[in-house]
Amino acid sequence: VGGDQMSGVIMNFYGRIAWRFEPFQVCGDHLRRGFESGLSSGVVRGFNSAYHAVKSGIISGEKLVPLLKEIDFYLHLLKTYKDEIMRNVLLFCRETVSVLIDKGEATSIEAEVVPINASQEPVFFHQAYRAFWSGYTVRCHYFFEKCSQLSGQYVQFNSFILKFYHGLNSLDVLKKKKSHITRYREVVRDAISAMKGAAAKSEWNFTNKLHLLEAEQQYLTKHHGRAIELYEASIECAKKSGFI
């Protein structure tokens, strides 16, 4: 199998399928090898693996400064290989990592995303993700809803991760709001249901997320003792899986 074919196989399996049962970190390692395989054959396809590797890094809590340097390395190479779609999605990822590091105050770069006829899903996802970690709950909900409406379901990005953060954000909104809460409750129920199904297949990737959603729900309903137990279980699972 040639390097370009191998890169495609790795990207399709570890970028789109394996996260359901393989640890995110394992997927990221294989995707980086897929990038190297594709690059050795001189094809742009390897950058698809690079993008999915970065996505896995963001999701699994990799150290942010090395991840930012990795993205910059890919962007530097794209000056030669010239793929505007890959450049755009990597710039979205870069800005997200920059916001997580220092709100973009010192690590952001002057780089415009080139308008192209492609899915808006990465744009909406990264806007929502940044808003979540910046504490902008209403903005976060708006962009997650935009993301989910593109085709009636979440597309491209890991749908369970989207539902997890959408659920957490909705729980945060429910702590503050006393009206217009039906939609937020629906999101929480959907998120918990999705995490239960995902955790049944990959305890490593999703059990900590399930426990955190359940803990927040118990806290919201003033079952504080049970909430503490679930928070502790979530932290323990996250440590075991190398997320913290």
C-alpha positions in Angstrom: 0.0 0.0 0.0 1.4 3.4 -1.0 1.9 6.3 1.4 -1.0 8.2 0.0 -3.4 5.2 0.3 -2.2 4.4 3.8 -2.7 8.0 4.8 -6.3 7.8 3.6 -7.0 4.6 5.4 -5.6 5.9 8.7 -7.5 9.1 8.4 -10.8 7.4 7.6 -10.4 4.8 10.4 -8.8 6.8 13.3 -10.4 10.1 12.3 -14.0 9.0 11.8 -14.5 5.6 13.4 -12.0 4.5 16.0 -12.8 7.2 18.6 -15.9 5.1 19.4 -13.7 2.4 21.0 -10.1 3.5 20.9 -8.7 6.2 23.4 -8.6 9.6 21.8 -4.8 9.8 22.5 -4.2 6.5 20.5 -6.3 8.0 17.6 -4.2 11.1 17.7 -0.9 9.2 17.6 -2.0 7.1 14.6 -3.3 10.2 12.8 0.0 11.9 13.1 1.6 8.8 11.6 -1.0 9.1 8.8 0.1 12.6 8.2 3.7 11.6 7.9 2.8 8.8 5.6 0.9 11.1 3.3 3.6 13.8 3.3 6.2 11.2 2.4 4.3 10.6 -0.8 4.0 14.3 -1.5 0.2 14.5 -1.3 -2.1 16.9 0.5 -4.3 14.1 1.8 -2.0 13.8 4.8 -3.2 17.1 6.1 -6.6 15.6 6.7 -4.9 13.3 9.2 -3.1 16.3 10.7 -6.4 18.1 11.2 -8.1 15.1 12.9 -4.9 14.7 15.0 -5.3 18.3 16.2 -9.0 17.8 16.9 -8.2 14.8 19.0 -5.6 16.8 20.8 -8.0 19.5 21.7 -10.7 17.1 22.8 -8.3 14.9 24.9 -6.7 17.8 26.7 -3.2 17.7 25.3 -0.8 20.4 26.4 -1.8 23.5 24.6 1.5 25.2 23.8 3.0 22.1 22.0 -0.3 21.7 20.2 -0.2 25.3 19.0 3.4 24.8 17.7 2.2 21.6 15.9 -0.6 23.5 14.2 1.9 26.3 13.2 4.1 23.6 11.7 1.2 22.3 9.5 0.3 25.8 8.5 3.9 26.5 7.5 3.9 23.4 5.3 0.7 24.4 3.7 2.4 27.5 2.3 4.0 24.9 -0.1 1.3 22.4 -0.5 -1.5 25.0 -0.8 -4.9 23.6 0.3 -7.2 26.4 1.4 -9.8 24.1 3.0 -7.1 22.5 5.2 -5.6 25.9 5.9 -9.0 27.2 7.0 -9.8 24.4 9.4 -6.4 24.4 10.9 -6.7 28.2 11.4 -10.0 27.6 13.2 -8.2 25.0 15.5 -5.3 27.4 16.0 -7.6 30.2 17.1 -9.4 27.9 19.5 -6.1 26.7 21.1 -5.0 30.4 21.3 -8.2 31.3 23.2 -7.7 28.4 25.6 -4.1 29.5 26.3 -4.5 33.2 26.9 -7.7 34.3 25.3 -5.7 35.1 22.2 -4.0 38.0 23.8 -0.4 37.0 23.0 -0.7 33.8 20.9 -3.2 34.9 18.2 -1.9 35.6 14.7 -3.0 37.8 11.9 -4.3 35.3 9.4 -7.5 35.6 7.4 -9.7 32.6 6.6 -10.2 32.5 2.8 -13.9 32.3 1.9 -14.6 29.0 0.2 -17.7 27.0 -0.7 -17.5 24.4 2.2 -19.3 23.3 5.3 -19.9 26.0 7.9 -19.8 23.3 10.6 -16.2 23.8 11.7 -16.8 27.5 12.0 -19.9 27.0 14.2 -18.2 24.3 16.3 -15.2 26.4 17.1 -17.2 29.5 17.9 -19.3 27.4 20.3 -16.3 25.7 21.9 -14.5 29.0 22.5 -17.7 30.6 23.9 -18.1 27.6 26.3 -14.6 28.0 27.7 -15.0 31.8 27.9 -18.2 31.5 29.9 -20.5 32.9 27.2 -23.4 30.5 27.6 -26.0 32.1 25.4 -23.5 32.6 22.5 -22.3 29.0 23.0 -25.9 27.7 22.8 -26.5 29.7 19.7 -23.6 28.3 17.8 -24.2 24.7 18.9 -27.7 25.0 17.7 -26.4 26.4 14.4 -24.0 23.4 14.1 -26.8 20.9 14.8 -29.2 22.4 12.3 -26.9 22.1 9.3 -28.2 18.7 8.3 -30.5 17.8 11.1 -27.7 16.3 13.0 -24.1 17.1 14.0 -21.8 16.5 11.1 -18.0 15.9 10.7 -17.0 16.7 14.3 -17.4 14.0 16.9 -21.2 14.2 17.5 -20.9 12.9 21.0 -18.3 15.6 22.0 -20.7 18.3 20.6 -23.5 16.9 22.6 -21.4 16.7 25.7 -20.4 20.4 25.6 -23.9 21.4 24.5 -25.3 19.6 27.5 -22.8 21.1 29.9 -23.5 24.6 28.6 -27.3 24.0 28.8 -26.9 22.9 32.5 -25.0 26.2 33.1 -27.8 28.1 31.5 -30.4 26.3 33.6 -28.7 27.4 36.8 -29.3 31.0 35.8 -32.6 31.0 34.0 -36.1 30.4 35.4 -38.1 30.6 32.2 -37.8 29.4 28.6 -35.9 26.3 29.8 -37.7 23.5 27.9 -35.1 23.4 25.1 -32.2 23.4 27.5 -33.6 20.5 29.4 -34.1 18.6 26.1 -30.4 19.2 25.3 -29.3 17.9 28.7 -31.5 14.7 28.3 -30.1 14.1 24.9 -26.5 14.7 26.0 -26.8 12.2 29.0 -28.5 9.6 26.8 -25.7 10.0 24.2 -23.0 9.7 26.8 -24.5 6.6 28.2 -24.4 4.9 24.8 -20.9 6.2 24.1 -19.5 5.1 27.5 -20.9 1.6 27.0 -18.5 1.3 24.0 -15.6 3.4 25.3 -15.4 3.8 29.0 -12.0 5.5 28.5 -13.3 8.3 26.4 -16.8 9.0 27.7 -17.4 7.7 31.3 -15.9 10.8 32.9 -18.1 13.0 30.7 -21.2 11.0 31.6 -20.5 11.4 35.3 -19.8 15.1 34.9 -23.2 15.7 33.2 -25.0 13.6 35.8 -23.2 15.5 38.6 -24.3 18.8 37.2 -27.8 17.6 36.8 -27.9 16.3 40.4 -26.5 19.6 41.6 -29.2 21.5 39.7 -31.9 19.4 41.4 -30.3 20.0 44.8 -29.2 16.4 45.3 -25.8 17.7 46.6 -24.6 14.5 48.2 -25.1 12.5 45.0 -23.6 15.3 43.0 -20.4 15.2 45.0 -20.1 11.5 44.5 -20.5 11.9 40.7 -18.0 14.8 40.5 -15.4 12.7 42.3 -16.1 9.7 40.0 -15.8 12.0 37.0 -12.4 13.3 38.2 -11.1 9.8 38.9 -12.2 8.6 35.4 -10.6 11.6 33.8 -7.3 11.0 35.6 -7.4 7.3 34.7 -7.9 8.2 31.0 -5.1 10.8 31.0 -7.4 13.8 30.3 -6.2 15.7 33.4 
